[in-house]
Amino acid sequence: MPSTAGSRMNQSGNGETANIARPAEELVDDKLTLRRWRADDADSLYAAASSSLAELGRWMPWAAKGYSKDDADRFLRFTTGAWDADEEYDYAIVDDGRVSGSCGLIRRIGPDALEIGYWLAADATGRGLATRAASLLVDAAFLLPVDRVQIRHDRRNVRSEAIPRRLGFRCLGQQASPAPPETDIVWQLDRPRKQAA
């Protein structure tokens, strides 16, 4: 199995060079591949998202008013910049050679933590792909210098709730959603004690 962690040298603001760990650009298990989004993925991303707006629009603000090819292009530009800035690591979920959704690790809950996000195309649900993708992301996250991983979801989204439950996350409770007036449920998994970064 390929390594799921990488590193790069970064010039810090004071002229010193720092070693910043980041996840690998490709994560795989025996069925699924997560790979960093590429500029030429716009058609595949558009197909997966636009065919699933009725389902995704209930939970994802970006899908509530439609999704265009221009939206896909904008996301791919955003994710390239966010990855390079070490703010967010977004992956295409590839099943049987086809893009079936997106997932990622997001640095927005503190320096020692990452948040996992995911969505699947409607025709890819119910087969365990989101759970497998989240599991790969958890493994990749704990190869980095983080102590905890969180998943948050709309409290009404019981299908999404099943994923952190299956993976052993503990429920921290409810929190106001970034997209009011909804409420999110927040789950957390702490680094296993015997595992060091």
Contact map, one row per residue, 1 for C-alpha under 8 A:
11100000000000000000000000011000000000000000000000000000000000000000000000000000000000000000000000000000000000000000000000000000000000000000000000000000000000000000000000000000000000000000000000000
11110000000000000000000000110000000000000000000000000000000000000000000000000000000000000000000000000000000000000000000000000000000000000000000000000000000000000000000000000000000000000000000000000
11111100000000000000000100000000000000000000000000000000000000000000000000000000000000000000000000000000000000000000000000000000000000000000000000000000000000000000000000000000000000000000000000000
01111100000000000000001111100000000000000000000000000000000000000000000000000000000000000000000000000000000000000000000000000000000000000011001000000000000000000000000000000000000000000000000000000
00111110000000000000111100000000000000000000000000000000000000000000000000000000000000000000000000000000000000000000000000000000000000000001001100000000000000000000000000000000000000000000000000000
00111111000000000000111100000000000000000000000000000000000000000000000000000000000000000000000000000000000000000000000000000000000000000000000000000000000000000000000000000000000000000000000000000
00001111100000000011111000000000000000000000000000000000000000000000000000000000000000000000000000000000000000000000000000000000000000000000000000000000000000000000000000000000000000000000000000000
00000111110000000011110000000000000000000000000000000000000000000000000000000000000000000000000000000000000000000000000000000000000000000000000000000000000000000000000000000000000000000000000000000
00000011111000001111000000000000000000000000000000000000000000000000000000000000000000000000000000000000000000000000000000000000000000000000000000000000000000000000000000000000000000000000000000000
00000001111100001111000000000000000000000000000000000000000000000000000000000000000000000000000000000000000000000000000000000000000000000000000000000000000000000000000000000000000000000000000000000
00000000111110111100000000000000000000000000000000000000000000000000000000000000000000000000000000000000000000000000000000000000000000000000000000000000000000000000000000000000000000000000000000000
00000000011111111100000000000000000000000000000000000000000000000000000000000000000000000000000000000000000000000000000000000000000000000000000000000000000000000000000000000000000000000000000000000
00000000001111110000000000000000000000000000000000000000000000000000000000000000000000000000000000000000000000000000000000000000000000000000000000000000000000000000000000000000000000000000000000000
00000000000111110000000000000000000000000000000000000000000000000000000000000000000000000000000000000000000000000000000000000000000000000000000000000000000000000000000000000000000000000000000000000
00000000001111111000000000000000000000000000000000000000000000000000000000000000000000000000000000000000000000000000000000000000000000000000000000000000000000000000000000000000000000000000000000000
00000000001111111100000000000000000000000000000000000000000000000000000000000000000000000000000000000000000000000000000000000000000000000000000000000000000000000000000000000000000000000000000000000
00000000111100111110000000000000000000000000000000000000000000000000000000000000000000000000000000000000000000000000000000000000000000000000000000000000000000000000000000000000000000000000000000000
00000000111100011111000000000000000000000000000000000000000000000000000000000000000000000000000000000000000000000000000000000000000000000000000000000000000000000000000000000000000000000000000000000
00000011110000001111100000000000000000000000000000000000000000000000000000000000000000000000000000000000000000000000000000000000000000000000000000000000000000000000000000000000000000000000000000000
00000011110000000111110000000000000000000000000000000000000000000000000000000000000000000000000000000000000000000000000000000000000000000000000000000000000000000000000000000000000000000000000000000
00001111000000000011111000000000000000000000000000000000000000000000000000000000000000000000000000000000000000000000000000000000000000000000000110000000000000000000000000000000000000000000000000000
00001111000000000001111100000000000000000000000000000000000000000000000000000000000001000000000000000000000000000000000000000000000000000000000100000000000000000000000000000000000000000000000000000
00011110000000000000111110000000000000000000000000000000000000000000000000000000000000001000000000000000000000000000000000000000000000000001101100000000000000000000000000000000000000000000000000000
00111100000000000000011111100000000000000000000000000000000000000000000000000000000000000000000000000000000000000000000000000000000000000001000000000000000000000000000000000000000000000000000000000
00010000000000000000001111100000001100000000000000000000000000000000000000000000000000000010000000000000000000000000000000000000000000000000000000000000000000000000000000000000000000000000000000000
00010000000000000000000111110000111100000000000000000000000000000000000000000000000000000000000000000000000000000000000000000000000000000000000000000000000000000000000000000000000000000000000000000
01010000000000000000000111111000111000000000000000000000000000000000000000000000000000000000000000000000000000000000000000000000000000011001000000000000000000000000000000000000000000000000000000000
11000000000000000000000001111111110000000000000000000000000000000000000000000000000000000000000000000000000000000000000000000000000000010000000000000000000000000000000000000000000000000000000000000
10000000000000000000000000111111100000000000000000000000000000000000000000000000000000000000000000000000000000000000000000000000000000010000000000000000000000000000000000000000000000000000000000000
00000000000000000000000000011111000000000000000000000000000000000000000000000000000000000000000000000000000000000000000000000000000000000000000000000000000000000000000000000000000000000000000000000
00000000000000000000000000011111100000000000000000000000000000000000000000000000000000000000001100000000000000000000000000000000000000000000000000000000000000000000000000000000000000000000000000000
00000000000000000000000000011111110000000000000000000000000000000000000000000000000000000000111100000000000000000000000000000000100110000000000000000000000000000000000000000000000000000000000000000
00000000000000000000000001111011111000000000000000000000000000000000000000000000000000000000111000000000000000000000000000000000000000000000000000000000000000000000000000000000000000000000000000000
00000000000000000000000001110001111100000000000000000000000000000000000000000000000000000011110000000000000000000000000000000000000010000000000000000000000000000000000000000000000000000000000000000
00000000000000000000000011100000111110000000000000000000000000000000000000000000000000000011110000000000000000000000000000000000000000000000000000000000000000000000000000000000000000000000000000000
00000000000000000000000011000000011111000000000000000000000000000000000000000000000000001111000000000000000000000000000000000000000000000000000000000000000000000000000000000000000000000000000000000
00000000000000000000000000000000001111101000000000000000000000000000000000010011000000000111000000000000000000000000000000000000000000000000000000000000000000000000000000000000000000000000000000000
00000000000000000000000000000000000111111000000000000000000000000000000000010001000000000000000000000000000000000000000000000000000000000000000000000000000000000000000000000000000000000000000000000
00000000000000000000000000000000000011111100000000000000000000000000000010011000000000000000000000000000000000000000000000000000000000000000000000000000000000000000000000000000000000000000000000000
00000000000000000000000000000000000001111110000000000000000000000000000000000000000000000000000000000000000000000000000000000000000000000000000000000000000000000000000000000000000000000000000000000
00000000000000000000000000000000000011111111100000000000000000000000000000010000000000000000000000000000000000000000000000000000000000000000000000000000000000000000000000000000000000000000000000000
00000000000000000000000000000000000000111111110000000000000000000000100110010000000000000000000000000000000000000000000000000000000000000000000000000000000000000000000000000000000000000000000000000
00000000000000000000000000000000000000011111111000000000000000000000100100000000000000000000000000000000000000000000000000000000000000000000000000000000000000000000000000000000000000000000000000000
00000000000000000000000000000000000000001111111100000000000000000000000000000000000000000000000001100000000000000000000000000000000000000000000000000000000000000000000000000000000000000000000000000
00000000000000000000000000000000000000001111111110000000000000000000000100000000000000000000000000101000000000000000000000000000000000000000000000000000000000000000000000000000000000000000000000000
00000000000000000000000000000000000000000111111111000000000000000011100100000000000000000000000000000000000000000000000000000000000000000000000000000000000000000000000000000000000000000000000000000
00000000000000000000000000000000000000000011111111100000000000000000000000000000000000000000000000000000000000000000000000000000000000000000000000000000000000000000000000000000000000000000000000000
00000000000000000000000000000000000000000001111111110000000000000000000000000000000000000000000000111000000000000000000110000000000000000000000000000000000000000000000000000000000000000000000000000
00000000000000000000000000000000000000000000111111111001000000100010000000000000000000000000000000001000000000000000000010000000000000000000000000000000000000000000000000000000000000000000000000000
00000000000000000000000000000000000000000000011111111000000000000111000000000000000000000000000000000000000000000000000000000000000000000000000000000000000000000000000000000000000000000000000000000
00000000000000000000000000000000000000000000001111111000000000000000000000000000000000000000000000000000000000000000000011000000000000000000000000000000000000000000000000000000000000000000000000000
00000000000000000000000000000000000000000000000111111111000000000000000000000000000000000000000000000000000000000000000011000000000000000000000000000000000000000000000000000000000000000000000000000
00000000000000000000000000000000000000000000000011111111100000110110000000000000000000000000000000000000000000000000000000000000000000000000000000000000000000000000000000000000000000000000000000000
00000000000000000000000000000000000000000000000000011111110000000000000000000000000000000000000000000000000000000000000000000000000000000000000000000000000000000000000000000000000000000000000000000
00000000000000000000000000000000000000000000000000011111111000000000000000000000000000000000000000000000000000000000000001000000000000000000000000000000000000000000000000000000000000000000000000000
00000000000000000000000000000000000000000000000010011111111100110000000000000000000000000000000000000000000000000000001000000000000000000000000000000000000000000000000000000000000000000000000000000
00000000000000000000000000000000000000000000000000001111111111111000000000000000000000000000000000000000000000000000000000000000000000000000000000000000000000000000000000000000000000000000000000000
00000000000000000000000000000000000000000000000000000111111110010000000000000000000000000000000000000000000000000000000000000000000000000000000000000000000000000000000000000000000000000000000000000
00000000000000000000000000000000000000000000000000000011111110000000000000000000000000000000000000000000000000000000000000000000000000000000000000000000010010000000000000000000000000000000000000000
00000000000000000000000000000000000000000000000000000001111111110000000000000000000000000000000000000000000000000000000000000000000000000000000000000000000000000000000000000000000000000000000000000
00000000000000000000000000000000000000000000000000000000111111111000000000000000000000000000000000000000000000000000000000000000000000000000000000000000000000000000000000000000001000000000000000000
00000000000000000000000000000000000000000000000000000000100111111110000000000000000000000000000000000000000000000000000000000000000000000000000000000000000000000000000000000000000000000000000000000
00000000000000000000000000000000000000000000000010001001100111111110000000000000000000000000000000000000000000000000000000000000000000000000000000000000000000000000000000000000000000000000000000000
00000000000000000000000000000000000000000000000000001001110111111100000000000000000000000000000000000000000000000000000000000000000000000000000000000000000000000000000000000000000000000000000000000
00000000000000000000000000000000000000000000000000000000100011111110000000000000000000000000000000000000000000000000000000000000000000000000000000000000000000000000000000000000000000000000000000000
00000000000000000000000000000000000000000000000001001000000001111111000000000000000000000000000000000000000000000000000000000000000000000000000000000000000000000000000000000000000000000000000000000
00000000000000000000000000000000000000000000010011001000000001101111101100000000000000000000000000000000000000000000000000000000000000000000000000000000000000000000000000000000000000000000000000000
00000000000000000000000000000000000000000000010001000000000000000111111100000000000000000000000000000000000000000000000000000000000000000000000000000000000000000000000000000000000000000000000000000
00000000000000000000000000000000000000000110010000000000000000000011111110000000000000000000000000000000000000000000000000000000000000000000000000000000000000000000000000000000000000000000000000000
00000000000000000000000000000000000000000000000000000000000000000001111111000000000000000000000000000000000000000000000000000000000000000000000000000000000000000000000000000000000000000000000000000
00000000000000000000000000000000000000000000000000000000000000000011111111100000000000000000000000000000000000000000000000000000000000000000000000000000000000000000000000000000000000000000000000000
00000000000000000000000000000000000000000110110000000000000000000011111111110000000000000000000000000000000000000000000000000000000000000000000000000000000000000000000000000000000000000000000000000
00000000000000000000000000000000000000100100000000000000000000000000111111111000000000000000000000000000000000000000000000000000000000000000000000000000000000000000000000000000000000000000000000000
00000000000000000000000000000000000000000000000000000000000000000000011111111100000000000000000000000000000000000000000000000000000000000000000000000000000000000000000000000000000000000000000000000
00000000000000000000000000000000000000000000000000000000000000000000001111111110000000000000000000000000000000000000000000000000000000000000000000000000000000000000000000000000000000000000000000000
00000000000000000000000000000000000011101100000000000000000000000000000111111111000000000000000000000000000000000000000000000000000000000000000000000000000000000000000000000000000000000000000000000
00000000000000000000000000000000000000100000000000000000000000000000000011111111100000000000000000000000000000000000000000000000000000000000000000000000000000000000000000000000000000000000000000000
00000000000000000000000000000000000000000000000000000000000000000000000001111111110000000000000000000000000000000000000000000000000000000000000000000000000000000000000000000000000000000000000000000
00000000000000000000000000000000000010000000000000000000000000000000000000111111111000011100000000000000000000000000000000000000000000000000000000000000000000000000000000000000000000000000000000000
00000000000000000000000000000000000011000000000000000000000000000000000000011111111100000000000000000000000000000000000000000000000000000000000000000000000000000000000000000000000000000000000000000
00000000000000000000000000000000000000000000000000000000000000000000000000001111111110000000000000000000000000000000000000000000000000000000000000000000000000000000000000000000000000000000000000000
00000000000000000000000000000000000000000000000000000000000000000000000000000111111111111000000000000000000000000000000000000000000000000000000000000000000000000000000000000000000000000000000000000
00000000000000000000000000000000000000000000000000000000000000000000000000000011111111111100000000000000000000000000000000000000000000000000000000000000000000000000000000000000000000000000000000000
00000000000000000000000000000000000000000000000000000000000000000000000000000001111111100000000000000000000000000000000000000000000000000000000000000000000000000000000000000000000000000000000000000
00000000000000000000000000000000000000000000000000000000000000000000000000000000111111110000000000000000000000000000000000000000000000000000000000000000000000000000000000000000000000000000000000000
00000000000000000000010000000000000000000000000000000000000000000000000000000000011111111000000000000000001000000000000000000000000000000000000000000000000000000000000000000000000000000000000000000
00000000000000000000000000000000000000000000000000000000000000000000000000000000011111111000000000000000011100000000000000000000000000000000000000000000000000000000000000000000000000000000000000000
00000000000000000000000000000000000000000000000000000000000000000000000000000010011011111100000000000001111000000000000000000000000000000000000000000000000000000000000000000000000000000000000000000
00000000000000000000001000000000000100000000000000000000000000000000000000000010011001111110000000000001110000000000000000000000000000000000000000000000000000000000000000000000000000000000000000000
00000000000000000000000000000000000110000000000000000000000000000000000000000010001000011111000000000111100000000000000000000000000000000000000000000000000000000000000000000000000000000000000000000
00000000000000000000000010000000011110000000000000000000000000000000000000000000000000001111100000000111000000000000000000000000000000000000000000000000000000000000000000000000000000000000000000000
00000000000000000000000000000000011110000000000000000000000000000000000000000000000000000111110000111110000000000000000000000000000000000000000000000000000000000000000000000000000000000000000000000
00000000000000000000000000000001111000000000000000000000000000000000000000000000000000000011111000111110000000000000000000000000000010000000000000000000000000000000000000000000000000000000000000000
00000000000000000000000000000001111000000000000000000000000000000000000000000000000000000001111111111000000000000000000000000000000000000000000000000000000000000000000000000000000000000000000000000
00000000000000000000000000000011100000000000000000000000000000000000000000000000000000000000111111110000000000000000000000000000000000000000000000000000000000000000000000000000000000000000000000000
00000000000000000000000000000011000000000000000000000000000000000000000000000000000000000000011111000000000000000000000000000000000000000000000000000000000000000000000000000000000000000000000000000
00000000000000000000000000000000000000000000000000000000000000000000000000000000000000000000011111100000000000000000000000000000000000000000000000000000000000000000000000000000000000000000000000000
00000000000000000000000000000000000000000001000000000000000000000000000000000000000000000000011111110000000000000000000000000000000000000000000000000000000000000000000000000000000000000000000000000
00000000000000000000000000000000000000000001100100000000000000000000000000000000000000000001111011111000000000000000000000000000000000000000000000000000000000000000000000000000000000000000000000000
00000000000000000000000000000000000000000000000100000000000000000000000000000000000000000001111001111100000000000000000110010000000000000000000000000000000000000000000000000000000000000000000000000
00000000000000000000000000000000000000000000100110000000000000000000000000000000000000000001110000111110000000000000011110010000000000000000000000000000000000000000000000000000000000000000000000000
00000000000000000000000000000000000000000000000000000000000000000000000000000000000000000111100000011111000000000000011100000000000000000000000000000000000000000000000000000000000000000000000000000
00000000000000000000000000000000000000000000000000000000000000000000000000000000000000000111100000001111100000000001111000000000000011000000000000000000000000000000000000000000000000000000000000000
00000000000000000000000000000000000000000000000000000000000000000000000000000000000000011110000000000111110000000001110000000000000000001000000000000000000000000000000000000000000000000000000000000
00000000000000000000000000000000000000000000000000000000000000000000000000000000000000011100000000000011111000000111100000000000000000001000100000000000000000000000000000000000000000000000000000000
00000000000000000000000000000000000000000000000000000000000000000000000000000000000000111000000000000001111100000111100000000000000000000000000000000000000000000000000000000000000000000000000000000
00000000000000000000000000000000000000000000000000000000000000000000000000000000000001110000000000000000111111101110000000000000000000000000000000000000000000000000000000000000000000000000000000000
00000000000000000000000000000000000000000000000000000000000000000000000000000000000000100000000000000000011111000110000000000000000000000000000000000000000000000000000000000000000000000000000000000
00000000000000000000000000000000000000000000000000000000000000000000000000000000000000000000000000000000001111101110000000000000000000000000000000000000000000000000000000000000000000000000000000000
00000000000000000000000000000000000000000000000000000000000000000000000000000000000000000000000000000000001111111100000000000000000000000000000000000000000000000000000000000000000000000000000000000
00000000000000000000000000000000000000000000000000000000000000000000000000000000000000000000000000000000001011111000000000000000000000000000000001000000000000000000000000000000000000000000000000000
00000000000000000000000000000000000000000000000000000000000000000000000000000000000000000000000000000000000001111100000000000000000000000000000011110000000000000000000000000000000000000000000000000
00000000000000000000000000000000000000000000000000000000000000000000000000000000000000000000000000000000001011111110000000000000000000000000000001111100000000000000000000000000000000000000000000000
00000000000000000000000000000000000000000000000000000000000000000000000000000000000000000000000000000000111111011111000000000000000000000000100001011100000000000000000000000000000000000000000000000
00000000000000000000000000000000000000000000000000000000000000000000000000000000000000000000000000000000111110001111100000000000000000000000000000001111000000000000000000000000000000000000000000000
00000000000000000000000000000000000000000000000000000000000000000000000000000000000000000000000000000011110000000111110000000000000001001000000000001111000000000000000000000000000000000000000000000
00000000000000000000000000000000000000000000000000000000000000000000000000000000000000000000000000000011110000000011111000000000000000000000000000000011000000000000000000000000000000000000000000000
00000000000000000000000000000000000000000000000000000000000000000000000000000000000000000000000000001111000000000001111100000000010001000000000000000000000000000000000000000000000000000000000000000
00000000000000000000000000000000000000000000000000000001000000000000000000000000000000000000000000001110000000000000111110000000010000000000000000000000000000000000000000000000000000000000000000000
00000000000000000000000000000000000000000000000100000000000000000000000000000000000000000000000000011100000000000000011111011000010000000000000000000000000000000000000000000000000000000000000000000
00000000000000000000000000000000000000000000000110110000000000000000000000000000000000000000000000011000000000000000001111111000000000000000000000000000000000000000000000000000000000000000000000000
00000000000000000000000000000000000000000000000000110010000000000000000000000000000000000000000000000000000000000000000111111000000000000000000000000000000000000000000000000000000000000000000000000
00000000000000000000000000000000000000000000000000000000000000000000000000000000000000000000000000000000000000000000000011111000000000000000000000000000000000000000000000000000000000000000000000000
00000000000000000000000000000000000000000000000000000000000000000000000000000000000000000000000000011000000000000000000111111110100000000000000000000000000000000000000000000000000000000000000000000
00000000000000000000000000000000000000000000000000000000000000000000000000000000000000000000000000000000000000000000000111111111110000000000000000000000000000000000000000000000000000000000000000000
00000000000000000000000000000000000000000000000000000000000000000000000000000000000000000000000000000000000000000000000000011111100000000000000000000000000000000000000000000000000000000000000000000
00000000000000000000000000000000000000000000000000000000000000000000000000000000000000000000000000000000000000000000000000011111100000000000000000000000000000000000000000000000000000000000000000000
00000000000000000000000000000000000000000000000000000000000000000000000000000000000000000000000000000000000000000000000000001111111100000000000000000000000000000000000000000000000000000000000000000
00000000000000000000000000000001000000000000000000000000000000000000000000000000000000000000000000000000000000000000000000011111111110000000000000000000000000000000000000000000000000000000000000000
00000000000000000000000000000000000000000000000000000000000000000000000000000000000000000000000000000000000000000000011100001001111111000000000000000000000000000010000000000000000000000000000000000
00000000000000000000000000000000000000000000000000000000000000000000000000000000000000000000000000000000000000000000000000000001111111100000000000000000000000000010011000000000000000000000000000000
00000000000000000000000000000001000000000000000000000000000000000000000000000000000000000000000000000000000000000000000000000001111111110000000000000000000000000000000000000000000000000000000000000
00000000000000000000000000000001010000000000000000000000000000000000000000000000000000000000100000000010000000000000000000000000111111111000000000000000000000000000000000000000000000000000000000000
00000000000000000000000000000000000000000000000000000000000000000000000000000000000000000000000000000010000000000001010000000000011111111100000000000000000000000010000000000000000000000000000000000
00000000000000000000000000000000000000000000000000000000000000000000000000000000000000000000000000000000000000000000000000000000001111111110000000000000000000000000001000000000000000000000000000000
00000000000000000000000000111000000000000000000000000000000000000000000000000000000000000000000000000000000000000000000000000000000111111111000000000000000000000000000000000000000000000000000000000
00000000000000000000000000100000000000000000000000000000000000000000000000000000000000000000000000000001100000000001000000000000000011111111100000000000000000000000000000000000000000000000000000000
00000000000000000000000000000000000000000000000000000000000000000000000000000000000000000000000000000000000000000000000000000000000001111111110000001000000000000000000000000000000000000000000000000
00010000000000000000000000000000000000000000000000000000000000000000000000000000000000000000000000000000000000000000000000000000000000111111111000000000000000000000000000000000000000000000000000000
00011000000000000000001100100000000000000000000000000000000000000000000000000000000000000000000000000000000000000000000000000000000000011111111100000000000000000000000000000000000000000000000000000
00000000000000000000001000000000000000000000000000000000000000000000000000000000000000000000000000000000100000000100000000000000000000001111111111001000000000000000000000000000000000000000000000000
00000000000000000000000000000000000000000000000000000000000000000000000000000000000000000000000000000000000000000000000000000000000000000111111111110000000000000000000000000000000000000000001000001
00011000000000000000001000000000000000000000000000000000000000000000000000000000000000000000000000000000000000000000000000000000000000000011111110000000000000000000000000000000000000000000000000001
00001000000000000000111000000000000000000000000000000000000000000000000000000000000000000000000000000000000000000000000000000000000000000001111111000000000000000000000000000000000000000000000000001
00000000000000000000100000000000000000000000000000000000000000000000000000000000000000000000000000000000000000010000000000000000000000000000111111100000000000000000000000000000000000000000000000001
00000000000000000000000000000000000000000000000000000000000000000000000000000000000000000000000000000000000000111100000000000000000000000000110111111000000000000000000000000000000000000000001000001
00000000000000000000000000000000000000000000000000000000000000000000000000000000000000000000000000000000000000011000000000000000000000000000010011111000000000000000000000000000000000000000011000000
00000000000000000000000000000000000000000000000000000000000000000000000000000000000000000000000000000000000000011100000000000000000000000000010001111100000000000000000000000000000000000001111000000
00000000000000000000000000000000000000000000000000000000000000000000000000000000000000000000000000000000000000001111000000000000000000000100100001111110000000000000000000000000000000000001111000000
00000000000000000000000000000000000000000000000000000000000000000000000000000000000000000000000000000000000000001111000000000000000000000000000000011111000000000000000000000000000000000111100000000
00000000000000000000000000000000000000000000000000000000000000000000000000000000000000000000000000000000000000000011100000000000000000000000000000001111100000000001000000000000000000000111000000000
00000000000000000000000000000000000000000000000000000000000000000000000000000000000000000000000000000000000000000011100000000000000000000000000000000111110000000000000000000000000000011110000000000
00000000000000000000000000000000000000000000000000000000000000000000000000000000000000000000000000000000000000000000000000000000000000000000000000000011111010011000000000000000000000011100000000000
00000000000000000000000000000000000000000000000000000000001000000000000000000000000000000000000000000000000000000000000000000000000000000000000000000001111110000000000000000000100001111000000000000
00000000000000000000000000000000000000000000000000000000000000000000000000000000000000000000000000000000000000000000000000000000000000000000000000000000111111001000000000000100000001111000000000000
00000000000000000000000000000000000000000000000000000000000000000000000000000000000000000000000000000000000000000000000000000000000000000000000000000000011111000000000000000000000000000000000000000
00000000000000000000000000000000000000000000000000000000001000000000000000000000000000000000000000000000000000000000000000000000000000000000000000000000111111111000000000000000000000000000000000000
00000000000000000000000000000000000000000000000000000000000000000000000000000000000000000000000000000000000000000000000000000000000000000000000000000000001111111100000000000000000000000000000000000
00000000000000000000000000000000000000000000000000000000000000000000000000000000000000000000000000000000000000000000000000000000000000000000000000000000000011111110000000000000000000000000000000000
00000000000000000000000000000000000000000000000000000000000000000000000000000000000000000000000000000000000000000000000000000000000000000000000000000000100011111111000000000000000000000000000000000
00000000000000000000000000000000000000000000000000000000000000000000000000000000000000000000000000000000000000000000000000000000000000000000000000000000101011111111100000000000000000000000000000000
00000000000000000000000000000000000000000000000000000000000000000000000000000000000000000000000000000000000000000000000000000000000000000000000000000000000001111111110000000000000000000000000000000
00000000000000000000000000000000000000000000000000000000000000000000000000000000000000000000000000000000000000000000000000000000011001000000000000000000000000111111111000000000000000000000000000000
00000000000000000000000000000000000000000000000000000000000000000000000000000000000000000000000000000000000000000000000000000000000000000000000000000010000000011111111111000000000000000010000000000
00000000000000000000000000000000000000000000000000000000000000000000000000000000000000000000000000000000000000000000000000000000000000000000000000000000000000001111111111000000000000000000000000000
00000000000000000000000000000000000000000000000000000000000000000000000000000000000000000000000000000000000000000000000000000000001000000000000000000000000000000111111110000000000000000000000000000
00000000000000000000000000000000000000000000000000000000000000000000000000000000000000000000000000000000000000000000000000000000001000100000000000000000000000000011111110000000000000000000000000000
00000000000000000000000000000000000000000000000000000000000000000000000000000000000000000000000000000000000000000000000000000000000000000000000000000000000000000001111111000000000000000000100000000
00000000000000000000000000000000000000000000000000000000000000000000000000000000000000000000000000000000000000000000000000000000000000000000000000000000000000000001111111100000000000000011100000000
00000000000000000000000000000000000000000000000000000000000000000000000000000000000000000000000000000000000000000000000000000000000000000000000000000000000000000001100111110000000000000011100000000
00000000000000000000000000000000000000000000000000000000000000000000000000000000000000000000000000000000000000000000000000000000000000000000000000000000000000000000000011111000000000001111000000000
00000000000000000000000000000000000000000000000000000000000000000000000000000000000000000000000000000000000000000000000000000000000000000000000000000000000000000000000001111100000000001111000000000
00000000000000000000000000000000000000000000000000000000000000000000000000000000000000000000000000000000000000000000000000000000000000000000000000000000000000000000000000111110000000001110000000000
00000000000000000000000000000000000000000000000000000000000000000000000000000000000000000000000000000000000000000000000000000000000000000000000000000000001000000000000000011111000000111100000000000
00000000000000000000000000000000000000000000000000000000000000000000000000000000000000000000000000000000000000000000000000000000000000000000000000000000000000000000000000001111100000111100000000000
00000000000000000000000000000000000000000000000000000000000000000000000000000000000000000000000000000000000000000000000000000000000000000000000000000000000000000000000000000111110111110000000000000
00000000000000000000000000000000000000000000000000000000000000000000000000000000000000000000000000000000000000000000000000000000000000000000000000000000010000000000000000000011111111110000000000000
00000000000000000000000000000000000000000000000000000000000000000000000000000000000000000000000000000000000000000000000000000000000000000000000000000000000000000000000000000001111100000000000000000
00000000000000000000000000000000000000000000000000000000000010000000000000000000000000000000000000000000000000000000000000000000000000000000000000000000000000000000000000000000111111000000000000000
00000000000000000000000000000000000000000000000000000000000000000000000000000000000000000000000000000000000000000000000000000000000000000000000000000000000000000000000000000001111111100000000000000
00000000000000000000000000000000000000000000000000000000000000000000000000000000000000000000000000000000000000000000000000000000000000000000000000000000000000000000000000000001101111100000000000000
00000000000000000000000000000000000000000000000000000000000000000000000000000000000000000000000000000000000000000000000000000000000000000000000000000000011000000000000000000001101111110000000000000
00000000000000000000000000000000000000000000000000000000000000000000000000000000000000000000000000000000000000000000000000000000000000000000000000000000011000000000000000000111100111111000000000000
00000000000000000000000000000000000000000000000000000000000000000000000000000000000000000000000000000000000000000000000000000000000000000000000000000001111000000000000000000111100001111100000000000
00000000000000000000000000000000000000000000000000000000000000000000000000000000000000000000000000000000000000000000000000000000000000000000000000000001111000000000000000111110000000111110000000000
00000000000000000000000000000000000000000000000000000000000000000000000000000000000000000000000000000000000000000000000000000000000000000000000000000111100000000000000000111110000000011111000000000
00000000000000000000000000000000000000000000000000000000000000000000000000000000000000000000000000000000000000000000000000000000000000000000000000000111000000000001000011111000000000001111100000000
00000000000000000000000000000000000000000000000000000000000000000000000000000000000000000000000000000000000000000000000000000000000000000000000000011110000000000000000011110000000000000111110000000
00000000000000000000000000000000000000000000000000000000000000000000000000000000000000000000000000000000000000000000000000000000000000000000000000011100000000000000000111000000000000000011111000000
00000000000000000000000000000000000000000000000000000000000000000000000000000000000000000000000000000000000000000000000000000000000000000000000000111000000000000000000000000000000000000001111100000
00000000000000000000000000000000000000000000000000000000000000000000000000000000000000000000000000000000000000000000000000000000000000000000010001111000000000000000000000000000000000000000111110100
00000000000000000000000000000000000000000000000000000000000000000000000000000000000000000000000000000000000000000000000000000000000000000000000000000000000000000000000000000000000000000000011111100
00000000000000000000000000000000000000000000000000000000000000000000000000000000000000000000000000000000000000000000000000000000000000000000000000000000000000000000000000000000000000000000001111110
00000000000000000000000000000000000000000000000000000000000000000000000000000000000000000000000000000000000000000000000000000000000000000000000000000000000000000000000000000000000000000000000111110
00000000000000000000000000000000000000000000000000000000000000000000000000000000000000000000000000000000000000000000000000000000000000000000000000000000000000000000000000000000000000000000001111111
00000000000000000000000000000000000000000000000000000000000000000000000000000000000000000000000000000000000000000000000000000000000000000000000000000000000000000000000000000000000000000000000011111
00000000000000000000000000000000000000000000000000000000000000000000000000000000000000000000000000000000000000000000000000000000000000000000011111000000000000000000000000000000000000000000000000111
